[in-house]
Amino acid sequence: MIIPSIDLMNGAAVQLVGGETMVVDAGDPRPIAKRFAAAPEVAVVDLDAARGHGDNGSVVRDLLRMARCRVGGGIRSVDRALDWLDTGATKVVLGSLATLDAVRQLPRERVVAALDTRDGEVVTHGWTKRTGADVVERMRELREHVGGFLVTFVEREGRMGGLPWETIAALKRETGDAQLVIAGGARSAQDIARADDLGVDVQVGMALYTGALDLGDGLVAPMRPRKKDALYPTVVCDEQGVALGLAWSNRESVREAVRTGKGVYWSRSRSALWRKGEMSGDTQRLLRVDLDCDRDALRFVVEQAGAGFCHTGSRACFGEDWGLGRLSRRLSARMRSAPEGSYTAALAQNPDLLRDKLLEEAEELASAQMPHDIAWEAADVLYFTCVALAARGVPLAAVEAMLDRRALRVRRRSQIVDQREGAQ
């Protein structure tokens, strides 16, 4: 698969040739991160930190709230790596810190060893320092202790001259069960597809920023469509993962969906693009595009507006959904149209009343002993929590995103408190 890259210098997204000459200054990286968020993962590289010339920490933190990002560049201590993991980085990419002593202190599945190479020799510190180490030897040393490798061919970086396929195949044979990501030289969707066939991911920068490669094309490059019509079945889900329905996509529709950030599919009956909601107003905001394991189906994760996805007016083609998602939407609708004097209106208009209910239900949950009573009281707590969210205009998806970020923490809160107190 493709991993779009955001390389940072002085707060801006840039692209360098050979790690030296800047040829693209794309400006504010935040809009770029929003567009790249359609990919399963985004690589964020702090070039200033890597070179020891300051850092872009505040910008990286903003990007982590916009997309699922792996973070690299200038991470030279285990504590710094843990800070990024606890802040929400899906993985940390370590260069000079990728030593056995360091990586053994970190969760293996979330550590990527960056082996930047010039003609097979590993270089560090923003590609400025030669180490004399051979990339294959480093792989053999680390492969049992890291979840993946990022091998950057520095002499090819930014030049879009193609990928060294024999070298990539040889490196893949050395990774064991660790994932291999390569960077430097990718120029087309065909490069992404060929690498995927080898079980290798491709980190792409210059080709995306210059328009040589469209992100939508890169995302679906590994797909194996039905030969009859070149279409991919596309499962459409909301933020809670609830299936709204089945649609069809092709390269053109995915390209348009990613470009516009909307739910765009392919109409088999009209042999044309179908922009969901164009006539009904029930539009979709595209959040993510996922490929299935066999590369023959897609999943679009969307934020659904209006009545829903189905042409019958139902939210889903499988009938109405259930659970917290439905409760949250129903309460949000009630907040907008609750009749004066209703309990819902009273809760929305009286913060003290809502506060008292939250405290009351939380206390009852804490005191409950029997399974049925615990479930009953937990339902009350969740109900009034959803009321509080709806009254203040906070979507349930924002809470779920917060929980997902917290799940990425490596250090528990008590550990962090103990460390801080010990440092005082």
N, C-alpha and C positions, 0 to 999 in steps of 0.2 A: 504494500500500500504506500501511498504518498504521505509524507510528513512535511507540511509547509514550515518554512523557517522564518523567524523574525530575528534578525541580527541587529543589535542595539549599539549605537554610538551617540553620545551626547543627547540621549533621550529620543533619538530618531531611529527609524528603521532604515538600514542601509544594506548595500550589497557591494562586496569587494571582489576584485580579481586577484587570485592567488594570496588572499589574506593581506594585501598591501594597498592596492589602488582602488579608491572608491569610484564606482561608476553609476551607482544609483543611490540617491537620497530620497526615500519615499515619505519622509516627514513623520507625522504623528503615527505611532504604531497601533494605536487603539482601534481605529476603524479597520485596519488590516486584520487585527486579531478577531474582530467581530465577523469578518468575511471568512477567515481561515477556520473559524470555530465549526464550520460544517464538516471539517475533517475529524477523524477519530482522535487525533492528537496534533499539537502544534509544538515545534521546537523553538524555545526562546534562548538566545545566546547573547550574553552580556559581553561584548567585545572589549569595552573599557575595563571591566573588572578582570578579564582574561589577560589584558596587557599591563595591569597594575596602574591604570590611569583613571582612578575613580570608579564609580559604578552607576548602574541604572536601577537600583533596587526598588525605588518607588514606582517606576514604570512597570517593572516586572510584576509587582504586586497587583497593579491595575489589570494587567493582562491575565493573571491567574483567575481573576473574577469574571473574565469574559470567555475563556476557553480552557480546555483541558490541556495544560502545558507541561512539557518536560523542560527543566531549566538547567542551563550550563553556562560556563564562563566564569573564571575566577573563583571557583569554590575550592578553597585551599585548607579547610579544616572540617573535621567531622561535625562540629557544632553548626557550622554554616550550612552544611548539607542537610542536617536535621532541621534547621530553621526553614529551609525552603520546602522540605517535605511536610513539615507541620503547617506551613502557610497554604499548602494546597497543590504543590507541584506533584504531578503524577509520578515523575521520576527525576532524579538528579543525574546530570551528565558530568562525570569527573575526569579531569585530565591528569595533571601532576599528582592529584590526591588519590588516584586509582592505584593504591598500594594494598597489599594483603592486609596489613595492619588496619588501614582505614576502612576498607570495604567490609571487613568482618564485623564492624560495629554498626553496620547499616543493614536494613532489610534487603536481602539479595534481589528480590523481584523488582525493586524500585531503584536499582543502581545500574547505570550505563557507563561503561568505561570508554572514554573518548581516546581513540588511538589515531591522532592526526599524523599523517605520514607524508614525507617528501621522499619519493623514490624508495619506499619501503622502510625508511627510518622514521621512528616516532619523534615528533616535535611537540613542544609544550609552550606555555605562556603566550597564547595567542599566535602560535606557529613561529615564534621568534627564537626559541631555544632548542637546539638539537640535543638528543639524549644518547645517541649511539645504539639505542635498543631496536631490535627487529620486531616488526608488528606481529609476526606469527609467534615468536617466543613470548611476547607479552600476552597474547591470547591464551596460550597454553597455561601460563602462570595464573591467569585470572578467571578462566571460564567456569570454574566450579564455584566461584564466589560472587559473580555479578549476573544480573538478569539479561544483560545485553551489551553489545559493542556498537559504537559509532565510529566507523572508519572513514575519515575524510582524506581524499586524495588532493592534497594542497596544491600540487602542480596543475591540477585540473579545475580547481575551485573557481567558479564564476566565469569559466570560459565556454561552457556548454559544448565541449568538444566530444561528448560521448563518454561512455563508461568502459573501464577495462574488464571485460567480461571474464577472461581467463583468471585474472587476479581475484575477482569477486567470488567465482566458483571455488577457488582454492581456499580463500578465507572462510567461506561458509563451511567447508569441511573441518575447520579448526574450532568452530564455536561451541561444539557440544550442543547442549540444550538451550544455550543462550541465544537470544535474538540478534541478528546482524542488521544494522542500518548502515547504508553507505551514503556518502555525500561527495560532490565534486564531479561535475561533468554532465549531469542529467539534462536532457534537452527536449524530451518528447514523452507522450503517453506510452509509446512503445517501449521506452526505457523502463517505465514503471511496471508495465505488464511483464516484461522479460525478467526483471528482478523478482517480481512476485512469484513467478514460476519456479525460481530458485529458492523461494522461501526467504527472500531478502526484502526489507523495506528501503525506501529511498527518501532521504531528506533533501528537499528542493527549495532553492532560493531564487537565484538569478533568472531561471526560465520562467518562473511565475511573475516576477516583478517586471520583466521586459515584455511579457505577453507572448513569449515563444510557446508557453504551455498554459492552457486554461485549467484552473483548479478543478472544475467539474470533469473535464476529460481525464485529469490525473486521478481523481477519486474512483472513476469507473473503469480505468484502464485494465485492472486485473479481471474484470467481469467476463464471464463466458455466457453470452446471451444465446437464446434459442436461435439456431441458424435460420429457421423459417422466416422470422420477422425482426430479428435483432432487438427484441424487447426483453426487459427484465421485470419479473413480478416484483412489486414494491409494496411492502407492508407499511401502512401509515399508522403511526402511534402518536399519542399525546405525551406530555412531559412525564406523566405517571407510568408510561409504558403500556397504556391501554390501547389495544388495536382498534383503530377507527374504521379501517376498511382496507381493501386491496385495490391498488392501481397498477398502472404499467408505465415503465420509463424506458427511454433510450438515451443515447449519448447527448442528443440535442436537448431533450427535456431536462436532463440532469444539469447540463451546462447552463441552461436558462434559470433553473431553480437556484443553483449556487450563485449565479451572477446577481439575481434579484433578491435572494434571501427569502423566497416565497415558495409555497407549494405549487410546483408546476410538474405536470405529468404528460403522458402521451395518450391521446384518445384513439383507440383502435377503430372506432366507428367513423371518425372524421379524418383519420390519418393526419392529425395536426396536434399542435401543443394544446394542452388543457390547463389553463390557469385557474386553479381552484378558487371559487368565489368571485370570479370576474363578473358574473351576472347576478348571483344571489347575494353577494356581499359577505358570504361565509368564508372569508379568506384564511390563509395559513401563513404563519411565519416559520420558515425553515430553521431548525435548530441544529440538526446533525444528519449526516448521511452515513449509514453503516453498511458494510458488506457482510454477507453471511459466510460461513466457513468454506462452502463449496464454490463461492464466487458466482452463484447463479441466481441470487435474489438480493434485493436491497431492503433496507429499513429507513424510512424517513421519520425522524422525530420532529414534530411540529407543535406549534402553539396554535390551537384552533380557535377562531373567532366565530361569532354568530351562533346560529342554531346548531350547527354541527357539520359533519363530513357527508352524511348520507343524503341522497337526492330526495328521500322521503321526509326530510326535516328532522330526522333523528340525529343525535350526536354521532352514533356509530352505525355501521351497516349491519352489526350483529345485535342491534337493540340497544337499549339504554345501559350505561355502565353503572357502577355502584361504588361504594366505599368513600374514602375521604375526598377524593377528587370531585365526585358528584355533590357531596355535602358542601364542599367549599364553594362550588359554582352556584349552588342553590342559595346559599346564604349571601353571596355577593349580589345576586339578583334581588334578593329580598331587601338588602340594604338600600338599593336604589328605588324600590317601590313599596316599601313597608307602609301600611296605612297608619296614620297618626293614632296613637293610643295602643298599638300592638306591642307585644313583648319584645319583638325584634327591634322595633323602632326605639323602645325604651332603652334596650341594651346599647344600641348605636349612639343614642343621644346622651346617655348618662354614664360616663366613664367610671364613676364610683360604684354604680350598680354592677357593671361588668367586672370590676376589680373584685368586689365582694363575692360574686359567683365563682370566679376563678379560684380564689383562696378557699372558699367553702368546698368546692368539688375536689381540689387538690388534697385537702385535709381528709376528706372522706375516702379518697383513693388510698392515702397513706395508712388509714386505719382498717381498710377492708382485709379480710382473712380468707374467705372462701372463694374458689375460682369464679363462680357466677357473680359474686359481689364485686370482685376485682374487675371483671370485664364490664360490669354495669357502671361502676364509678369511673373507670378509664374512659368509657364512652362519653360520660358527662364532661370529663376534663377535655377530651378531644373536641367535643361539640363546642364548648365555650371558647376553646382556643381558636377554632375556626371562625367563631363569631368575632373574636378580637381581631383576627387577621382581616376579615371582610370589612369590619368597621373602619379599619385604618388603611385599607387599600393595599394590603400586602398579599400577593398570591401564594397559595400553598406551595407552588413550585419553588419559590424563593427559600422556603423553609427546608424543602427536600435538598436543594442545592447546598444549603448551609450544612446539613447533616452529612451529605456526601463529602464535602470538604473536610469536615471534622473526622470522618472515617479515614482520611489520608494521614492523620497525625501518627507519628511514630512515638513521640514522648507523651506520656499521660500528663494531665494537668498537675498532679501532685509532684511529678518529677521536675517540671518546669519551676514550680514554686520553690521546691527544695534547692534547686540550683541557684535561683535568684537570691534566696535568703543566705545561702552559703557564700555568695560573692559579696555580700554587704559587710 
